């Protein structure tokens, strides 16, 4: 990369906590964010559990009038971005040189379903003029830019569960190539809705462990039976190193490299040997000019579906060889659920917190490991380790793979 | 008329999040009450729902103040 890229702000809202520090305490304590669905009545649904942001009250975070014009996914992005931008203390930085890319896999599913019900029950004339602007997935980036007067590049990445990671990768590219100095980026998602849950459940992608929600998300465990849908946002502020140094910003970590590939294999199933994931991780290592032994912790995609976890571990073994047994590979989705398009953003925040603190969050519910998942998966209890570099994987339906390497900033 | 005024005010208060004192008959939706074009479409839809009348687009464009909306609705209800 032509310019070095550092992280100067972070924000998070997720089922384990609102705000980075609350979330981080929860993750290290193994707090479980999964429970029965309360956002709608799931009585007729195959899956009746989810990881909801349960202590979220709109008025605590947003002007209620403005919030009425935002789907829940946009509200989460606003909350996460406000925290990240506050930490970055952008001050009088040139607004034309600060951009926003916030990915969302699905966009405004809540408003889509409400308005469809209106169309069906009351007719076309009753569909709200706010339906389209509230529903489109790019509105999170749009409204964050309006709120904070950020006038640089502005758009949304859509690549299912890799959307947030793509947003960070694209942002790094824009800064590296001099098209912006600062980027507010990450992912947001809020699709715990009747349609989305029915759709995912009927794909047989979701856990149906409805009687034991707290045990449902169990990456790498033999008893895993699908992912648990989560919601929230994870946002970071990326910045050109020289720009950050010149304004005396506190530097939290450095983006070292990333790899982007496509499986070209199947709509929803990952490649069985993780071929695309392997190439993404290798490309990230090459950009970072690192060896496999340089990576201390992998924040796995680790969705708790039978296929993902097995394929991802196989891919890591191909890339890292013997070194795979020396690193830690955990999945925080065991606690947060799967935040879909927000996952890459949130897990970047988690990776940076791990780098800074030397604490690695556990993979909870890992009591009977799948024999194919035989790495150090940080089972059940947080670990301590000296971390210099972390790799975060994100894979999306459609065969989109992103591997992102974040390193400690060492001047 | 008084009943229409109260109901119109209530709808505006709910939709635009403004205080009832701000909602005078002379108040302009856009200039005084902070509405934008999307708010006005939604307000018109709420008026239609509440009073069970149909407000054609040409008429809706003329509703720029609270008073003009009250006047229009009063007439539309009388014509029903």
Interface residues (C-beta under 8 A of the other chain):
Chain A: X64 X65 X68 X69 X125 X126 X128 X129 X130 X133
Chain B: X16 X17 X37 X38 X41 X42 X45 X48 X49
